[in-house]
């Protein structure tokens, strides 16, 4: 959390390098999207895994 706040301050304070700020923002957006996709995939695969395990044990 501390590191992220410092990074944001660094990017916002760096007015002479808008490209760096844009690339930093894009990287953070990509990381957020990947994180959300990973969480959604984990949540969706959890009941499937439980079903497969139950079905396998049932047989």
N, C-alpha and C positions, 0 to 999 in steps of 0.2 A: 504494500500500500504506500509506504513511504517513498519507495523508488519510483512508483508510477507518478505520484504527485510531483516529485522533483523533475522527472522527465517532462511532464506537462508544462511546468514552469519554465524549463529550459527552452522548450519548443516555442512557447508563447512569447518568451523574452527575446527570441532570436528573430527579430523583424526583418533583418537583412537577408535571411535565407528562407523565403516562402516555400521553395521546392522541398527543403528538408522537412519543414512543418507538414507539408502535404503528404510526403512519403511516410512520415512518422504516423500521421493520422490514418493513412491507408493501411499501414502495417497493423495498427491497433484495431481497425475495423475488420481486417482479415482474421486476426486472432480471435476477435469477439465472435465473428460468424462461425469460424471453425469450432470454437468452444461450444456455441449453441447447438451446432449440428452434432457434435460429439455427445452432448447431453441428451438431445432428442433421440439419437440412435441408441444410446444406452437405455433410455426409458422404454423405447419401443421394443428393443431386443430382450428386455428383462422378462416380460410375460411369455414371450416365445420360448425363451430358455427354460422357464418354469414348466411350460406346457410340454416341451420336448422331454425334460427330465421326468415329469410325472408320467407321461405316456410310455417312456422307456421303462420305468420302474413297474408300471402297471402291466406291461407285457412281460 
